[in-house]
Amino acid sequence: MQRAPYELILLDNTKSEYPSAASALNVGGGRAQGDYILFIHQDMQFDSETWLSDMENILRSLQDIGIAGLAGKTDSKGVISNIMHGVPPRPAGDEMIQCVETAQTVDECALIIPKEKFRHIKFDEAVCDDWHLYGVEYSLSVIKINMNVFVLPLVAYHGSAAYSMSDNYYKTMRKVIKKHKMDHKIIYTTMGDWRTNLPLFFYKRIKLILYKKFFQ
């Protein structure tokens, strides 16, 4: 339970009404009435009853918010996040933070976008036409118009630690790179760093080698 008032918007996709996460979240975000829209995975848990109010207080202290999240990446140093996962709980990122940090992109497990910003910029349904990278693409899009991407120092628990790198992930990444390669030599994500001048089969080959090394 949260002490702060909030609006809960649930979307039922059991009948495959929405072909992608971007299309579903654009519908849900369009219904939201509050100042900030929190797009969050169903397996996330907050660590306190004041989590939402703490989040809002932090957001109101920031300038030029394009998007904020709980995990993100700025460069090759590693993922910054206070998210915990696993049993027993362990840090999901490489570095825990004490204050708000800027990032190039944020992870999709929890995304916060100001309602006013979302009125003008939606998730790109053409580029992100599956279930991956919609937060990464949105991050790059708001950076392009000189808005900030933030990682918030809030603790949460993520029930899933899955390393989802399907073929559709690479297909979507190819489109993300095509859209943003003129602005970024490297796209940093919580799932890896992607040079925009290298073909994606290079990364798929690296993934296959690592899989065989550690799991076979």
Secondary structure as UniProt FT lines:
FT   TURN            14..15
FT   HELIX           21..31
FT   STRAND          36..40
FT   TURN            42..43
FT   STRAND          44..46
FT   TURN            49..50
FT   HELIX           51..60
FT   STRAND          65..69
FT   STRAND          71..73
FT   TURN            76..77
FT   STRAND          80..81
FT   STRAND          83..85
FT   TURN            86..89
FT   STRAND          90..91
FT   STRAND          101..102
FT   STRAND          105..106
FT   TURN            108..109
FT   STRAND          110..114
FT   HELIX           115..120
FT   TURN            125..127
FT   HELIX           134..144
FT   TURN            145..146
FT   STRAND          148..151
FT   STRAND          156..158
FT   HELIX           167..180
FT   TURN            181..183
FT   STRAND          186..189
FT   TURN            190..191
FT   STRAND          192..195
FT   TURN            196..197
FT   HELIX           200..215
//
